[in-house]
Amino acid sequence: MNYRNLLIIVALSIVFIAAKKHKTKVFTLKKFKNSISKIDSNLYASKYETSNFLYRTFLNDLKKQGKTEKLKIAQIDSLNWRTPLAYNEPYVDLYHKHPAFNEYPVVNVSYEGANLFCEWLTNKYNNYHKRKFKKVKFRLPTQVEWEKAARGNLKNTIYPWGGYNTINHKGEDFCNYLKISQANIHYDSLRKQLVIIKDDTYCDGKTDLQRKHKILGCVPEPINWYSPNSFDIYNISGNVAEMVQQKGIIRGGSMCSPGYDVRIESIDIYNKSETYIGFRYFMEVIEF
């Protein structure tokens, strides 16, 4: 067993022990208002990336209602974790199912699945008798809305936390991203492009900077990790890249993105579900 595999097993053991201290979670809209932040007069954003727990609640509800077609579309593809270049096998069976990962961002979901989740949450809220607003719609954000939420009250900032750096004065990271140094960057004269050399200190794999989404071995942090921006929104840069309304576009970068690619203005593309892609729902108030 190599050093990286041992670290994964130890880390998972710690997470599982911590999970045992908590009672079984039950989804409720009672405290829902505390999980969203106001972005505009009629627009709110989830403070957190959509969690495994919340998405699993959605899937279980579809199953109970016998909505087999929607359930098939919304299913998580956990096999995305499986790769010969990184030991992610524990995540295949545990990441989306074990309560220890309840508060981690859901990944490996399709664009269609994310939209079905928003539809489900919309119906849940609009049928809740103690709701604050008469009618709302949950949905993926437009790119403009996503950027507004990411910037918060900072008008000309590069990152959601302000400033030009990805670490603070203590050397602590502002988000979950791929930490590389110049020593890991190599110019491949045959392919005529920069590549990141494999280094177990960061991620078990390598990629060229133009296609950094193929990095293997990176894993998310909990949805409430690191400090929020001025709108009290967590992990809008880094951790997992977030889908927007425009299919095939993701924003914010992920745990597999170098610092330049977790800027607010960074845009990337995708064509299927991945271990580094999740989503954040926005709430539009239709009737007050």
C-alpha positions in Angstrom: 0.0 0.0 0.0 1.5 3.3 -1.0 1.5 6.5 1.1 -1.4 8.2 -0.8 -3.7 5.2 -0.4 -2.9 5.1 3.3 -3.8 8.8 3.6 -7.1 8.2 1.9 -8.0 5.3 4.3 -7.0 7.4 7.4 -8.9 10.4 6.1 -12.1 8.4 5.4 -11.8 6.7 8.9 -11.7 10.2 10.5 -14.7 11.3 8.5 -16.7 8.2 9.4 -16.0 8.5 13.1 -17.2 12.1 13.0 -20.3 11.1 11.2 -21.3 8.7 13.9 -21.7 11.6 16.4 -24.5 13.0 14.4 -28.2 11.9 14.4 -29.8 10.8 11.2 -30.6 13.8 9.1 -34.1 14.6 7.8 -34.8 17.1 5.1 -37.0 20.0 6.1 -37.8 23.4 4.7 -38.2 24.9 8.2 -34.7 26.3 8.3 -34.4 26.7 4.6 -34.3 30.5 4.7 -31.0 30.3 6.5 -29.4 28.5 3.6 -29.9 31.1 0.9 -28.5 34.6 0.4 -30.1 37.6 -1.3 -28.4 38.5 -4.6 -31.0 40.9 -6.0 -34.5 42.2 -5.3 -36.1 38.9 -6.4 -33.1 36.6 -6.7 -31.4 34.4 -4.1 -28.6 31.9 -4.2 -27.8 28.9 -2.1 -25.0 29.6 0.3 -23.7 26.1 -0.4 -23.1 23.8 -3.3 -25.9 21.2 -3.5 -25.0 18.5 -1.1 -25.0 14.7 -1.4 -27.7 14.6 1.3 -30.0 17.0 -0.4 -29.6 15.3 -3.8 -30.0 11.9 -2.3 -33.3 13.1 -0.6 -34.4 14.2 -4.1 -33.6 10.8 -5.6 -35.4 8.9 -2.8 -38.5 11.1 -3.3 -38.6 10.3 -7.0 -38.3 6.6 -6.1 -41.1 6.8 -3.6 -43.4 8.5 -6.1 -42.6 5.9 -8.7 -41.2 8.5 -11.2 -38.9 5.9 -12.8 -38.1 7.9 -16.0 -37.0 11.0 -14.0 -35.1 8.8 -11.6 -33.2 7.3 -14.5 -32.2 10.7 -15.8 -31.2 12.0 -12.4 -29.1 9.0 -11.3 -25.5 9.6 -10.1 -22.7 8.0 -12.1 -20.4 6.9 -9.3 -18.2 4.9 -11.7 -16.7 8.2 -12.8 -14.5 7.9 -9.6 -13.0 4.7 -11.0 -9.7 5.3 -12.8 -6.5 3.2 -13.2 -4.4 6.3 -12.5 -5.6 7.1 -9.0 -6.9 5.1 -6.1 -10.4 6.5 -5.8 -12.1 3.1 -5.4 -13.5 3.9 -1.9 -15.4 6.9 -3.3 -17.2 4.7 -5.9 -19.3 3.0 -3.1 -19.1 5.6 -0.3 -19.0 9.2 -1.6 -22.7 9.6 -2.5 -24.2 7.1 0.0 -22.4 7.2 3.3 -23.7 9.8 5.8 -20.1 10.8 6.5 -20.3 12.6 3.1 -23.7 14.2 3.6 -22.3 17.7 3.6 -20.0 17.2 0.7 -21.0 18.6 -2.8 -22.9 16.2 -5.1 -20.9 15.4 -8.2 -21.3 13.0 -11.1 -24.7 14.4 -12.0 -25.9 15.4 -15.4 -27.2 18.8 -16.5 -30.6 17.2 -16.9 -30.4 15.8 -13.4 -29.5 19.2 -11.9 -32.5 20.7 -13.6 -34.8 18.0 -12.4 -33.6 18.6 -8.9 -34.4 22.3 -9.2 -37.9 21.4 -10.5 -38.4 19.1 -7.5 -37.2 21.7 -5.0 -39.5 24.3 -6.6 -42.5 22.0 -6.1 -41.5 21.3 -2.5 -41.2 25.0 -1.6 -44.4 26.1 -3.4 -46.4 23.5 -1.5 -44.9 24.3 1.9 -47.6 26.0 4.0 -45.2 28.1 6.0 -43.2 29.5 3.0 -42.1 33.1 3.0 -42.9 33.8 -0.7 -46.1 32.9 -2.5 -44.4 31.4 -5.6 -40.7 30.8 -6.4 -38.7 29.0 -9.0 -35.4 27.2 -8.3 -33.1 26.9 -11.2 -29.5 27.0 -12.4 -28.2 30.6 -12.7 -27.3 32.5 -15.8 -23.7 33.3 -16.2 -24.4 36.9 -15.3 -26.2 35.9 -12.2 -23.5 33.5 -11.2 -20.8 36.2 -11.5 -22.9 38.6 -9.5 -23.2 36.1 -6.7 -19.5 35.3 -6.9 -18.4 38.9 -6.6 -20.7 39.8 -3.7 -20.2 43.4 -2.8 -16.8 43.6 -4.4 -17.1 45.2 -7.9 -13.7 44.7 -9.5 -12.3 41.7 -7.7 -10.5 38.8 -9.4 -11.5 36.2 -6.7 -14.6 36.1 -4.5 -12.5 36.8 -1.4 -10.9 39.9 -3.0 -7.3 40.5 -3.7 -5.0 38.8 -6.2 -3.8 35.8 -4.2 -5.2 32.3 -3.5 -3.6 32.2 -0.1 -3.7 34.6 2.9 -0.8 36.1 4.8 -0.6 32.9 6.9 -0.2 30.8 3.8 -3.7 29.3 4.2 -5.7 28.6 1.1 -8.8 30.6 0.3 -10.4 27.7 -1.6 -9.9 24.1 -2.7 -7.9 24.2 -5.9 -4.9 22.5 -7.5 -1.8 23.8 -5.7 1.1 23.7 -8.1 4.5 25.4 -8.3 6.7 26.4 -11.2 8.7 23.3 -10.5 5.7 21.2 -11.6 5.2 23.0 -14.9 7.1 21.6 -18.0 7.1 22.7 -21.6 6.5 19.7 -23.9 8.4 20.6 -27.1 6.8 17.7 -29.0 3.2 18.7 -28.2 4.2 22.4 -28.0 2.3 23.0 -24.8 2.7 23.4 -21.0 2.0 20.3 -18.9 1.8 19.7 -15.2 4.1 16.9 -14.1 2.7 14.2 -11.9 3.3 14.9 -8.2 1.5 13.0 -5.4 1.8 16.2 -3.3 -1.1 17.6 -5.3 -3.0 15.1 -7.5 -2.2 11.7 -8.7 -2.1 12.4 -12.4 -1.0 14.9 -15.0 -2.6 17.2 -17.5 -1.8 20.0 -19.8 -3.0 23.5 -18.6 -5.4 23.8 -21.5 -7.2 20.6 -20.4 -6.7 20.7 -16.7 -10.1 19.0 -16.0 -8.5 15.6 -16.8 -6.5 15.7 -13.6 -7.1 12.6 -11.5 -7.1 12.0 -7.8 -8.5 15.3 -6.6 -11.4 15.2 -4.1 -13.9 17.8 -2.8 -14.1 19.5 0.6 -17.3 19.9 2.6 -19.8 22.5 1.3 -19.2 24.9 4.2 -15.4 24.7 4.0 -13.2 27.9 3.9 -14.6 31.4 4.4 -17.7 32.7 2.5 -17.6 35.8 0.3 -19.4 39.1 1.3 -22.8 37.5 0.2 -22.1 34.7 2.7 -21.7 32.2 -0.2 -19.2 29.3 0.3 -16.9 27.6 -2.3 -18.2 29.5 -5.3 -14.6 29.3 -6.5 -12.8 26.0 -6.4 -14.0 22.8 -4.8 -16.4 21.7 -7.6 -17.1 23.6 -10.8 -20.7 24.7 -11.0 -23.2 24.3 -13.9 -25.1 27.3 -15.2 -28.2 27.6 -17.5 -26.1 27.4 -20.6 -25.6 23.6 -21.1 -21.9 22.6 -21.4 -20.6 25.6 -19.4 -19.2 25.5 -15.9 -17.9 28.3 -13.7 -15.7 28.8 -10.7 -13.1 26.1 -11.4 -12.7 23.0 -9.1 -10.3 21.2 -6.8 -8.5 20.1 -10.0 -8.1 23.7 -11.3 -4.9 25.7 -10.8 -5.2 29.2 -9.2 -5.7 31.1 -12.5 -8.7 28.9 -13.3 -10.7 29.6 -10.1 -11.0 33.3 -10.9 -14.5 34.7 -11.1 -14.2 35.2 -14.8 -12.9 31.7 -15.6 -15.1 29.6 -17.9 -14.8 26.0 -18.8 -16.7 23.4 -20.8 -18.0 19.9 -20.2 -19.9 17.2 -22.1 -20.8 14.7 -19.4 -21.0 14.2 -15.6 -17.6 14.3 -13.8 -16.2 13.9 -10.3 -15.3 17.6 -10.3 -18.6 19.1 -11.4 -21.6 19.9 -9.2 -24.1 22.8 -9.1 -25.6 25.5 -6.9 -29.3 26.3 -7.2 -30.6 29.9 -7.3 -34.1 30.9 -6.3 -36.1 33.4 -8.3 -39.2 34.9 -6.5 -42.1 34.9 -8.9 -44.8 36.2 -6.5 -44.1 37.9 -3.2 
